[in-house]
Each structure stands twice: as C-alpha cells, then as structure tokens.
C-alpha cells in the first residue's frame, strides 16, 4: 500500500484521513476482479444450467441456475451443488457471481 505524504508537513495525514492507493486497483478503488464481483455490480445475466457461486451467510457456495424469472432485478432459482433440493432458493443478482 502506498500512502500519500503531505508536502507541507512531510508527514502522513492523520490516521482517519489517510489517502491510500492500492496497486492494481480499478478507477473506483475496487481490487476485486470482475469475475469475483456479484452480478449486481457487473449487470451480467445468467442462463439455465449455468454454474455460479452464490453468497449464503458469509461464504460463496457452488450452485447451478435451475430457473429464472425475467424482471428487474432478475431473480434466479439456484440449486446448491451436492445438497438436496430442499436447499434450492430464489436469489437476486447481489448474491451471484462467476464460479
């Protein structure tokens, strides 16, 4: 991480006001590759039987799109790979990303 140093004082700004630029960061400051961003950030649409990752709790789980409803936002029914159909659920784009 590279910190900006004040040319007036020769010191770095106060801790709460540190301006930092991360190497490889996107113009918006994001360091998450597009493939790792949720669909709500990329605007990507999904196809039936497409393999995706779905956010459940604080973890991303492998899943497959099994149904979809057109609309805004697009809602998808997913099946968590390796789990019973009782875990299938409808999710919104903010919980889906590329696997």
TORRO-289678 format. One record per residue: residue in three letters; x, z, y of N, C-alpha, C in turn. Coordinates in steps of 0.1 Angstrom, whole numbers, plus 5000, padded with zeros to 4 digits. Last residue first. Layout:
% TORRO-289678
AlaXZYXZYXZY
...
//
This chain:
% TORRO-289678
Unk481748894814482448974804483848944804
Unk480448914847481048834836481748934826
Unk477849154853479049084857479449004845
Unk475149354866475649254856476849184862
Unk473849514884474349574872474949484862
Unk472749354904473749454908474349534896
Unk470649204892472049144893473149254897
Unk468849434870468949344882470449304883
Unk467349444837468349484847468349384859
Unk465449574810465449474822466449534832
Unk466949634778466249674790466349554800
Unk467349764745467249654754466549694766
Unk467349984728468149994740468049874749
Unk465849894706465250004715466050024727
Unk467449724692466649674702465949774711
Unk470749884687469349854683468549794695
Unk473949744694472949854695471649804691
Unk475649534695475949634685474949754685
Unk475149464729475749424716476149534707
Unk472149514744473449564743474049534729
Unk470349264758470449334746471949384745
Unk468349234788469549224780469449304768
Unk466449044810466349144798467649124790
Unk466749024845467148974831466949084821
Unk465548904876465649014866465948954852
Unk466548804907466348764894466548894885
Unk464948974935466148924928465748894913
Unk463148684931464148744939464048894940
Unk462748484901462248554913463448604921
Unk462148444867462648394879461948474891
Unk463348644841462148614850462648564863
Unk464648614808464748614822463448584829
Unk466248734778465048694785465348694800
Unk468748804769467748754759466448704766
Unk472248824774470948794781469948744770
Unk474049074759473648934758472348924765
Unk476949294765475549264763475249114763
Unk479249554768478949414764477549404761
Unk479149774797478949754782478749604780
Unk480849984819480449854817480349824802
Unk479850314830480650224822480050084821
Unk478250504841479450474849480350374841
Unk475150384833475850504837477050474845
Unk475950064827475050164822475750304825
Unk476349734836476649874840475549964835
Unk477249484813476149554821476549694824
Unk478649164809478849304809477749374818
Unk477448894788477748954800478249094798
Unk476748584773477348714771477848764785
Unk473648414772474948424778475448574776
Unk471048384762472148394753473548404759
Unk469948224792469648294780470748284770
Unk472148244821471348174811471048264799
Unk472248354855472648364841471648284832
Unk473848304887472648314879473148304864
Unk475648474914475648394901474348414894
Unk476148614936475048524937474948434924
Unk478148804939478548664937477448564938
Unk476849044941477949014951478348864951
Unk475149054920474549064934475549034945
Unk476749044898476148924902475548934916
Unk479749244904478349224899477749104905
Unk483049134897482049184907480749154901
Unk484849024881484649164878483549214888
Unk485248764890484748784877484348924873
Unk486548814915485148774915484548784901
Unk488549114914488348974912486948934911
Unk488749354939488149324927487949174925
Unk489549424964490649384955490049354941
Unk488249364996487949384982489149344973
Unk488549295022489149415018489049445003
Unk487549045029486649155031487249295026
Unk489648875021489448905035488549025038
Unk491149054993490348944998490148975013
Unk494449164986493049194990492449064995
Unk497149144980496249064972494749094975
Unk497949464991498449334987497349274978
Unk495949625015496349615002496849474999
Unk496449785045496149655039496749655025
Unk495050055064495950005053495449865049
Unk494950285088494650145085495550095075
Unk493850615091494850525085494350385083
Unk492450825101492350695108493450595103
Unk492851055088491451005088491350865094
Unk495551105094495151075080493751005080
Unk496650935123496151055117495551015103
Unk499150665120497950725125497550855118
Unk502750715119501450655113500350735119
Unk504850685148504250755136503050685131
Unk505550565171506550555159506050625147
Unk503950555193504550685189505550675178
Unk503650275197503850365208504450495204
Unk503250145174504450105181504650195193
Unk502250315144501950295159503250255166
Unk502150135114502750245122502550215137
Unk500050095086500450045099501050165107
Unk501150085052500450155063500950095077
Unk500549935022501349915034500549985046
Unk500850004988500050005000500950005012
//
